């Protein structure tokens, strides 16, 4: 996608419909928009520490650039007629060891799904998900995962996603067993 894209506005934007957005695969030019969307996604989920959000965004930008340059991260954007980004979705193609679930050597990790508040509940996230899942099907990625916010859970379940046996331990001072 050539040219600049924006996600911030000084004036409220009117809602758009699926008929008035164009889904495009993102290029490196879209990195600032993707980073801004990621920050807004976490803020919408209740993360309010601006210093932490800023640090995460600063660290995410070079990671994203490396992954996009290597082809390990794909993104799709819903672009409005005024060239602003109404929504976006990322697909991280993760190298995965041979496994009993899924025959492919890569797993798809969908992340950074974000729709501007004024554009929600219009089917844009569903359409982005279908585009990403179609890409996975066409490219031999047969295992796709994601982490859902409470707001997104219904959408993902309606597309066939379900809970797994994955567990998580967040490290840090005193968090590891034996400390």
C-alpha positions, -999 to +999 in steps of 0.1 A: +000+000+000+017+032-011+014+065+005+007+076+040-021+061+061-035+076+093-054+063+122-057+094+143-081+122+135-087+156+150-124+154+140-147+124+145-151+103+114-184+091+103-190+053+103-182+035+071-198+004+057-180-027+042-190-014+008-169+018+014-138+002+027-111-015+007-091-044+022-055-042+013-024-062+023-001-039+042+033-028+031+062-014+052+046+020+047+018+009+070+040+002+100+031+034+118-006+027+114-002-009+127+018+003+157-008+029+165-036+003+162-018-021+185-014+006+211-051+016+208-061-021+210-044-025+243-058+008+256-093-004+246-087-036+266-081-015+297-043-010+298-039+026+310-002+030+318+008+054+290+045+049+297+041+011+294+020+015+262+047+039+248+075+014+256+056-015+241+050+006+209+086+016+206+098-020+210+071-033+187+080-011+157+115-027+149+101-062+157+073-056+132+096-042+106+119-073+108+090-097+106+074-079+077+107-077+058+112-114+063+077-123+053+069-137+087+042-111+095+015-102+071-012-076+077-044-065+061-060-031+065-095-018+059-090+016+043-117+042+039-122+065+009-103+092+027-073+069+030-076+065+068-073+030+083-106+019+099-093-015+110-064-039+107-053-075+114-019-091+116-009-127+109+024-139+124+037-170+106+055-189+133+080-217+126+067-247+145+082-281+152+065-313+139+034-318+160+003-340+163-020-310+156-016-296+122+007-310+095+022-277+085+056-264+095+041-230+103+014-219+126-006-187+120-010-164+150-036-138+144-029-107+164-034-069+165-071-071+154-084-036+159-113-016+146-117+021+153-146+025+177-167+044+152-164+015+127-172-014+150-202-037+146-201-033+108-186-067+099-151-052+092-132-075+117-151-105+104-142-097+068-105-092+078-106-125+096-120-143+065-093-127+043-065-139+067-080-174+071-084-177+033-047-168+029-038-195+055-059-221+037-043-212+003-008-213+018-008-245+038-012-229+072-035-254+088-033-244+125-043-208+134-044-194+169-052-161+185-057-145+219-090-129+223-103-099+242-137-103+258-152-081+231-137-103+203-146-137+217-180-140+200-166-132+166-138-157+169-161-184+182-185-178+153-156-184+129-149-218+146-122-209+171-123-226+204-104-229+237-072-250+238-051-265+265-026-236+264-015-222+297+007-193+305+032-181+332+042-145+331+078-142+343+093-115+364+108-110+398+097-138+421+073-153+395+094-184+386+091-215+407+120-218+432+126-180+435 
